[in-house]
Amino acid sequence: MSNALQRDLERLVARVEREDGPRAAADPYRQRFHLMPPVGWMNDPNGLCRCGEWYHVFYQYGPFDPTGGVKHWGHYRSRDLLRWEQLPPMLYPDQPWDIHGVYSGSALVEDGTMYLYYTGNVKHAGDYDYITAGRGHNTALAVSRDGVTVESNELLLENSDYPENVTCHVRDPKVWAQDGKYYMVLGARTKDDRGELLVYESADKRDWTHINTLTTPDKFGYMWECPDLFELDGQWFLVCSPQGVKRQGNRYQNVYSCGYFPLYGDFRGDYTLGEFCELDCGFDFYAPQSFTDGDRRLMIGWMGMPDADYTNPTVEHGWQHCQTVPCELRREGARLLRIPASEINALRGGRIPPERARVFDMECRTAPKGRLAIRGAAVVEWGKKQLSLTLAQGGAGRTVRYADVDAVKSLRVLADTSSLEIFINGGQQMMTTRYYPAPEACGIVLDGAEADIWAMGAL
């Protein structure tokens, strides 16, 4: 399926990637083993799935502007989660219902066919606040049988189809099959500024009925973005990125949060949400999405933060942001653990001494109190009840973040050219950040930790 606007956009995207790609590729802060945009802007992962022998990662892609711009669905695929092939964008803003951006969504795979559900963004001209009026947030469906091209695209729901109490902000459909039916959750902002999720049911993947609303008794933020609802080892979890939650001590340190509620009962009827738990305490983690891969559930998040007061110097080279490594989710009671997918270990090269570490994987056995200084730019310190990450230099405005933890027993650090992913106590807590040491800087200084360190690289 193609139209004239899509064909024009295809040519324009190919041209900007061809012309601006070499400047982005020459940036010393390009990553070695994380997915990045070839040029321009990247944010939320979308449509994560495994279809046949291929893993697919779609993402919010602004090819024309490294600070944002109109969104497409960029596309990578891989057979092994390690070697990634960049493909042309899967979805372009070329329909009346998505003309100002193909926003976030998910994939449902059945019989080798990918059903891509997404939010089509439309901003009407006029004197609007674009919250209560002036914006169309449309739920749409694109279908692909080959995993590379779209054969059909259709509008399913528009603002008038959502409950009367919500604003124009209804977006980010997550769809799955269960008990012979299909279910969808949509993030929403109500007219009295409460975040909630709308639950829809369908018998045919196209006609949807609103059957329930998930929220908290007391207001918890004004908008719940990027929802994900799934069962893991008998426990249901509701993942979302709530906006408007005020900082409480060392909780909710970022402008927007990201985490999960354990859900008890039935999301289709009577339910209770447990205590919200953040998925990450670092500077750069938002809008994660998970998908099933055989017997395991994998999650990838955007290594960025909307509306943050810190920056990324990569903009000067015409690109911005990346994705996290794929992580396996495991259940520990009512908590989720995030652990790097086992495939990541294949990127390890030979063991290296601390003074040679630049792009590395490090596993630490820690004393009750200790400190890591990484490439002269990042300092990780821990002691009684707390771990901190400080970016005194190379933070591009990032300063310090804290994680409350009874005791630090182990650390794993995945360090790429311009990012750190710190796994605390086997993934019980996480701290993810971009950082920008001097490009030639190497070395780790360890105090209170013994470490095995491997050089890391792309296959």
Secondary structure, 3 states (H helix, E strand, C coil): CCCHHHHHHHHHHHHHHHHHHHHHHCCCCCCCCCCCCCCEEEEEEEEEEEECCEEEEEEEEECCCCCCCCCEEEEEEECCCCCEEEEEEEECCCCCCCCCCEEEEEEEEECCEEEEEEEEEEECCCCCCCCCCCEEEEEEEEEECCCCCCCEEEEEECHHHCCCCEEEEEEEEEEEEECCEEEEEEEEEECCCCEEEEEEEECCCCCEEEEEEECCCCCCCCEEEEEEEEEECCEEEEEEEEECCCCECCECCCCECCEEEEEEECCCCCEEECCCEECCCCCCCEEEEEEEECCEEEEEEEECCCCCCCCCHHHHHCEECEECCCEEEEEECCEEEEEECHHHHHHEEEECCHHHCCCEEEEEEEEEEEEEEECCCEEEEEECCEEEEECCCCCCCCCEEEEECCCCCEEEEEEECCEEEEEECCCCEEEEEECCCCCCCCCEEEEEEEEEEEEECCC
